[in-house]
């Protein structure tokens, strides 16, 4: 394997552009090719972000022997088929969240990656931010004691008007707030508690085309720990979280494109503020790219920070919530 990992990007949307900029921040990473369903879009993207090659089909990129790893930035309804094609072509894969539509799709990808001895990871970028790395350390050290409650919410300020033609709402693209936004607080809860909930209660508000504009869930972990997570397309807010422990609490005002201060308050009145310097703009994505590159160069097929197995378990939690609220997609019937 080359010491410099060469990336191909699938799709040319907004998030693909951010990823393309972030590659510039990572040593041993190189942006090599981009693919779209049309040659014109791929060429325009390649020119804008400085890629050497562009392809008018995904398959053409997969057959490029120069590409080591593929980043998938399509709607999540396409993640499974594209990831499987990339793995079968011998490419390592970094795939945007939610990693798939359901857990059965995720299991197929993870099983194939293991069979092929290839790296696979869900692109949950916030886990790799410096402040979140610090957060895990503080929690492990027990600064707030046993974690008893997590309250986390995310609503997207750019989407406060229902548009039935937008990909975030379309049912055939697995649209809705739960898979697009809910993956963040649900994955965050998985990281904080290190497991999935034993009991779940949930509710949702649906739009006229049958996808969820907002959703909320309460998790019980079978001991003294619970979590409340909520998401919405209906009003302006950023992804925020509060973690309450037996000895104090941690408040995270916002993750989204801003420096993240972690404010730790202990029961004894001590306060610690941890500033994150590297979470705004493309630099926030660079940390997950570095992890991907490091894993591939060192022969690891998964990251301990966002493991393939955990991505499957998180999708199982999302499946459980969707069953409770009555949200079904076409992919659920074909698995």
C-alpha positions in Angstrom: 0.0 0.0 0.0 1.3 3.5 -0.9 2.2 5.7 2.0 0.1 8.3 0.4 -3.6 7.3 0.2 -5.3 8.4 -3.0 -9.0 9.2 -2.6 -11.9 9.1 -5.1 -15.1 10.9 -4.2 -18.5 9.6 -5.2 -21.0 12.5 -5.7 -20.4 16.2 -6.2 -22.8 17.8 -3.7 -22.1 20.2 -0.9 -20.7 17.7 1.6 -18.4 16.3 -1.1 -17.0 19.7 -1.6 -16.2 20.1 2.1 -14.5 16.7 2.1 -12.5 17.7 -0.9 -11.2 20.8 0.9 -10.5 18.8 4.0 -8.2 16.4 2.2 -5.7 19.3 1.7 -5.3 19.4 5.5 -4.2 15.8 5.8 -0.6 14.6 5.3 -0.5 11.3 3.3 -3.9 12.0 1.7 -4.4 12.9 -1.9 -7.5 13.9 -3.9 -7.2 11.9 -7.1 -10.6 11.5 -8.8 -14.3 12.4 -8.5 -17.3 10.6 -10.0 -20.8 11.8 -10.7 -23.7 10.3 -12.7 -22.9 12.9 -15.4 -19.5 13.8 -16.9 -20.3 17.5 -16.8 -20.9 17.6 -13.1 -17.8 15.6 -12.4 -15.6 17.8 -14.6 -16.9 21.0 -13.0 -16.3 19.6 -9.5 -12.8 18.4 -10.5 -11.9 21.8 -11.9 -13.2 23.6 -8.8 -11.4 21.5 -6.2 -8.3 20.5 -8.1 -8.8 16.8 -8.9 -6.7 15.1 -11.5 -9.5 13.0 -12.9 -13.2 13.0 -13.3 -15.6 10.3 -14.3 -19.2 10.3 -15.6 -20.0 7.0 -13.8 -19.2 5.4 -10.5 -18.0 2.2 -12.1 -15.3 4.1 -14.1 -13.9 5.4 -10.8 -14.0 1.9 -9.2 -11.9 0.5 -12.1 -9.2 3.2 -11.7 -6.2 1.3 -10.2 -4.7 4.5 -8.8 -7.5 4.9 -6.3 -6.9 3.4 -2.9 -10.0 4.6 -1.0 -13.5 5.9 -1.9 -15.5 8.5 0.0 -19.3 8.1 -0.5 -21.3 11.3 -0.3 -24.5 10.3 -2.0 -27.9 10.2 -0.2 -28.0 7.3 2.2 -30.5 5.4 0.1 -27.5 4.7 -2.2 -24.8 3.9 0.3 -25.2 0.2 0.5 -25.1 -0.5 -3.3 -22.2 1.9 -3.8 -20.2 0.7 -0.8 -20.6 -2.9 -2.0 -19.5 -2.1 -5.5 -16.4 -0.2 -4.2 -15.4 -3.0 -1.8 -15.8 -5.6 -4.6 -13.5 -3.4 -6.7 -10.9 -3.6 -3.9 -11.3 -0.1 -2.6 -11.3 1.0 1.1 -14.5 2.9 2.0 -15.3 5.9 4.1 -19.1 6.3 3.9 -21.2 9.2 5.0 -23.8 8.9 7.8 -26.3 7.4 8.1 -24.2 4.5 6.9 -27.2 2.8 5.3 -31.0 2.8 5.4 -31.2 -0.2 7.8 -29.1 -2.6 9.8 -29.3 -5.5 7.3 -27.7 -3.3 4.7 -25.0 -2.3 7.2 -24.3 -5.9 8.1 -23.8 -6.8 4.4 -21.3 -4.1 4.0 -19.4 -4.9 7.1 -19.3 -8.6 6.3 -18.0 -7.9 2.8 -15.3 -5.5 4.1 -14.1 -8.2 6.5 -14.1 -10.8 3.8 -12.1 -8.5 1.5 -9.8 -7.4 4.3 -10.6 -3.8 3.5 -11.1 -0.7 5.6 -14.6 0.5 6.2 -15.9 3.3 8.4 -18.9 5.5 8.8 -18.0 9.2 8.4 -19.2 10.3 11.9 -16.8 13.3 11.8 -17.7 14.8 15.2 -16.1 11.8 17.0 -12.7 12.8 15.8 -12.8 16.4 16.8 -10.1 17.4 19.3 -12.7 18.5 21.9 -14.6 15.2 21.6 -11.4 13.2 22.0 -10.9 15.2 25.2 -14.5 14.6 26.3 -13.9 10.8 26.1 -10.8 11.1 28.2 -12.6 13.2 30.9 -15.5 10.8 31.0 -13.1 7.8 31.2 -11.3 9.5 34.1 -14.7 9.9 35.9 -14.6 13.7 36.2 -18.5 13.7 36.5 -18.8 10.3 38.0 -21.3 7.8 36.6 -23.2 9.1 33.6 -26.9 9.2 34.5 -28.6 11.2 31.7 -27.8 12.6 28.2 -30.0 15.2 26.6 -29.1 15.8 23.0 -30.9 17.7 20.2 -30.2 18.6 16.6 -32.3 20.6 14.1 -31.0 21.9 10.9 -31.2 25.7 10.5 -31.0 25.5 6.7 -34.1 23.3 6.4 -37.1 25.1 7.9 -39.4 24.9 5.0 -41.0 21.7 3.8 -40.1 20.9 0.1 -41.5 17.6 -1.2 -38.9 17.6 -4.0 -35.9 18.0 -1.7 -33.8 14.9 -1.2 -34.0 15.3 2.6 -37.8 14.7 2.5 -38.2 12.2 -0.4 -39.2 8.8 0.8 -37.6 7.0 -2.1 -34.3 8.5 -1.0 -34.9 7.5 2.6 -35.6 11.1 3.6 -36.7 12.4 7.0 -35.1 14.0 10.0 -34.4 10.7 11.8 -31.8 9.3 9.4 -30.4 12.6 8.3 -30.1 14.4 11.6 -31.1 11.8 14.2 -28.0 9.8 13.5 -25.9 12.5 15.2 -27.4 12.4 18.7 -28.1 8.6 18.5 -24.5 7.9 17.6 -23.4 10.4 20.3 -25.4 8.4 22.9 -23.8 5.2 21.7 -20.4 6.8 22.3 -21.2 8.1 25.7 -22.8 5.0 27.1 -20.8 2.5 25.1 -23.9 0.4 24.3 -27.4 0.5 22.8 -30.5 1.1 24.8 -32.5 -1.8 26.2 -35.8 0.0 26.0 -36.9 2.7 23.6 -40.0 4.9 23.4 -40.4 7.3 20.5 -42.7 9.6 18.6 -42.6 11.6 15.3 -44.4 14.3 13.4 -44.9 13.4 9.7 -45.3 15.5 6.6 -47.8 15.0 3.8 -45.5 12.7 1.8 -44.9 10.3 4.7 -41.5 11.2 6.0 -40.7 12.6 9.4 -40.2 16.4 9.9 -39.2 15.7 13.5 -38.7 12.8 15.9 -37.9 12.2 19.5 -36.9 9.1 21.5 -36.2 8.2 25.2 -33.6 5.5 25.8 -33.3 3.3 28.9 -30.1 1.4 29.5 -31.5 -0.9 32.2 -29.7 0.7 35.1 -29.7 4.3 36.3 -28.9 5.7 32.9 -31.3 7.2 30.4 -31.0 9.5 27.3 -33.4 11.8 25.5 -32.7 12.5 21.8 -34.6 14.7 19.4 -34.3 16.1 15.9 -36.3 18.4 13.7 -36.4 20.1 10.3 -39.0 22.6 11.6 -36.9 25.2 13.5 -33.5 26.7 13.8 -31.1 25.1 16.3 -27.7 23.5 16.4 -26.6 20.1 17.6 -26.2 20.5 21.4 -25.8 18.1 24.3 -25.8 18.0 28.0 -24.3 15.1 30.0 -25.3 14.7 33.6 -23.3 12.5 36.0 -23.3 11.7 39.7 -20.5 14.2 40.3 -21.3 16.9 37.8 -22.3 17.8 34.3 -20.8 18.6 30.8 -22.5 21.0 28.5 -21.7 21.2 24.8 -23.5 24.3 23.3 -23.0 23.4 19.6 -21.1 21.0 17.4 -22.1 22.5 14.0 -19.3 24.3 12.1 -18.1 26.2 15.2 -15.4 25.8 17.7 -16.8 23.6 20.4 -16.3 24.6 24.0 -16.9 21.8 26.5 -18.0 23.2 29.8 -17.5 20.8 32.7 -19.1 21.7 36.0 -18.5 19.5 39.1 -20.7 19.3 42.1 -17.9 21.0 44.1 -18.2 24.1 42.0 -15.1 23.5 39.8 -15.5 24.6 36.1 -13.3 23.5 33.2 -13.7 25.0 29.7 -12.1 23.0 26.9 -11.8 24.8 23.6 -11.6 23.0 20.3 -9.4 24.6 17.7 -10.0 22.8 14.5 -13.7 22.1 14.1 -14.8 24.9 11.8 -15.1 24.6 8.1 -13.2 21.8 6.3 -10.9 21.3 9.2 -13.6 19.6 11.1 -13.6 16.8 8.5 -9.8 16.5 8.3 -9.6 14.6 11.6 -11.7 11.7 10.3 -9.7 11.6 7.0 -6.5 11.4 9.1 -7.9 8.5 11.0 -8.9 6.7 7.7 -5.4 7.3 6.3 -3.7 6.1 9.5 -5.8 3.0 9.6 -5.2 2.0 6.0 -1.5 2.7 6.1 -1.2 0.5 9.3 -3.3 -2.3 7.9 -6.3 -1.8 10.1 -9.7 -2.6 8.6 -11.7 -0.5 11.1 -11.3 2.3 13.6 -11.7 1.8 17.3 -13.3 5.3 17.5 -16.1 4.5 15.0 -16.0 0.8 14.4 -17.9 -1.1 11.7 -19.6 -3.2 14.4 -20.9 -0.1 16.3 -22.3 1.4 13.1 -24.3 -1.8 12.6 -25.6 -1.6 16.2 -26.6 2.1 15.8 -28.5 1.2 12.7 -30.4 -1.5 14.7 -31.4 1.3 17.2 -32.6 3.4 14.3 -34.5 0.4 13.0 -36.2 0.0 16.3 -37.2 3.7 16.4 -38.6 3.5 12.9 -40.7 0.5 13.8 -42.2 2.3 16.8 -43.1 5.4 14.8 -44.2 3.5 11.7 -41.6 4.7 9.2 -40.8 2.2 6.5 -38.6 2.5 3.4 -38.5 0.5 0.2 -35.1 -0.9 1.2 -36.7 -2.6 4.3 -38.7 -4.8 1.9 -35.7 -5.9 -0.2 -33.3 -6.9 2.5 
